[in-house]
Amino acid sequence: QVQLVESGGGLVQPGGSLRVSCAASGFTFSNYYMSWVRQAPGKGLEWVSAIGPSGTGTYYADSVKGRFTISRDNAKNTLYLQMNRLKPEDTAQYYCARVPSEHASTYWVYNEYDYWGQGTQVTVSS
């Protein structure tokens, strides 16, 4: 069965860096767009970033552009999100999700994602 397991969250000071990972299993990882979505306390879901199957196409929300980098290692079936220059407003539960092939052209529409991980908490605070 499809599984997505995030890891690497934690507490970091403003201006710091953190990398979260998502281990995928149960499907051919290299065939799919993958995304990161976050949910801040008391707020709705926010699409953060997406990456194409080969890793050559990467896409970012304006709120994280220039600070976050999405990447993937298809040999390890793992998705990453490197977060630099973190701000308190980046505090959220971060989820990885699979983008169904038929919705690849609208990769930012998280309502269309078919599988989600359980999330990993990132807290940015001094």
N, C-alpha and C positions, 0 to 999 in steps of 0.2 A: 504494500500500500504506500501511497505517497506520504512522505514525511518531510517536514521542514523544521529544523531545530536551530534556534538562534542562541548565540552565546557572546560573551565579551562585554556586556553592559557593566555599569558601575557608576561610582561617584567620581567626578572630575571637577577641577577648579575652572572657573571662566578663563578662556584663553588656552586651555589645555587641549589634548588630543585623546582620541579613543578609537579603537577599531572593533566593530562588531562583525560577527560571522554568522553564516546560515548554512548548515550542513543539510544537503538534500539527498533523498533516497527514494527508491520506488518508482522512478521514471527516468527517461533519458534526458538528463539535465541540460546537455548541450543543444537540445532542440528548442528550448524555450527562452523567451524574454523572462526576466525576473525583475522584481521591484522591491523597494523598501517603502514602507508606509509607517507613519508615527501617529501617536495619540497622546497629546499633552493632558495633564490632569484637568478634568472638567470640560474638555474640548472634544471636538469631533476628530475624525480621521483626516490626516493630511498626507497626500502623496509626496514622497521625498525624492526618489530617484529610480531610474530603470536602466537596464542594460540589455543589449541584444544578445542573441544566442552565442555568437562568436566572441563577444566582448568589444567589438569595434565601435558599436554605437552606444553612447552613454547620454543620459538625459537627466536634468536636474530641475527641481523647483527653484524659483528665484530666491527663496529664503535661504537656500543652502549653496547656491552656485558659487564656485570659487573657494568654498571651505570644505565641502565634502567630495569624496571620490568613490564612486562605485566601481567594483571590479569583480571578476570571477575567475576561478580556476576549474575548468571543465574536467581536468584529469582527476581532481579531488572532489568534484561535485559540490563545490563550496562557493558561496556568494559572500562578498565583503562590502563593508561600508567604512571607509576611513573618514573620520570626522576631526577636522582641525579647527582651531580658533573657535572653540565651542562657547556658546552664550547660554545664559540661564534659560532663555526661551527655547533652547533645544531640548530641555528636559522633557522626556516623554518615554512611553513604551514604544520600542521600535520592532516592527514586524517585517519579516520577509514574506513574499508571496509570489506565486507562479501566475504568469499571464497566459491564459489559454491562447493557442495558436490563432484561432479565429478572431481574437481581439488584439493582436499584436500592433495593429495600426493605431489603436487607442490605448496604449500601454499605461497611460496616466489615470485611467478610469478604474479605480480600485473596486468599484461595485462589480466589475466583471471578472475579478480574479477568482480562480477556482480552488486554490489551496493556500492556506496561511500557516505560518508558524505560531508558536505560543507567545512569542515576544520576549524581548530583553529590555530591562529598564536602564535608561541612561539619565543620570541626574547631574546637572551642572550647577554647582553651588560652591561658595567659599565657606 
